[in-house]
Amino acid sequence: MCQFDLQGKDCALAIRIDAKAYYVDGTGIDEHGDAHARDGFCNKIRKAAMQGILENGRYKVSYFKLFPTAVPASSQ
């Protein structure tokens, strides 16, 4: 939510579809690793494969798979 400037008091997973951000229901920010890690959701926008529906301004996810981050050439 912070990466997309959404308002709220709690840390929450959000996605962006066609330049619009939505909160996600059905999976959470802590279910995909440490949100505060270097590549965590609080610090980086990550790509994911997902399925679901938009309902009442929220994305109801039925499938969510996070793609791995690219490893910089200098780290190999």
N, C-alpha and C positions, 0 to 999 in steps of 0.2 A: 504494500500500500504506500509506503514512503517513496519508493522509486517512481511511483505514478502520481504523487501528490494528492492521494485520496485522504479525506478527513476521517478521523477515528481516534479512539483512545487506546485500543489494544493493537498489538502486532497481528496482522492478518495477511493472508495470501491474496494477491490480486493478479489479474492478467490484463493484457492489452490486446484488443482485437480491433483492427481498422482504426487505429489511433484513439480508441476510447477504452478507458480502464473500468474494470468490474471486479468487485469482491468475488471470491470463490467459495462455494459451499461444496463439501464432499471430500475435501482433503485440506490439510493445514500446512502452515509455514514450517512447523517443526517436524513434519513427516518427511522432509526432503533434505535432511542434513542440518548442520548448524547455521542458522540464519545470519549469525554475526561473523562467520568465517569469511575469509578473503573472497571466496566465490559464492557466499551465501546470499539469500534474497535481500537482506538489508543493505548489502554492499554492491550488488551486481544484478542487472536484469539478465535472466537466463531464458533460453528457449526450451519449449516443451511440446510434446505431442499430447493432444487432449481431445476428449469428446465430451459433449454435454449439451445443455440448452441454456439459453438466456431466459430468465424468469424473474419478473419484478425487479429488473435492474441488477441482478446478480447472476453469475455463471454457475449453474448446477452441474458439477463435473461427475462423469461416470467413469472416465479413464484419464489418467494424468501420468505421463512419463517424462521425466526431466532429461534433457540431452546433456552429455558430459561437456565440460568446458574445454576449450582448446588449450593445449599446453604450449606456452611460449617456447620458441626454438632455443633460447638461451638456457632453458631449464632441462633440456634433454641430455 
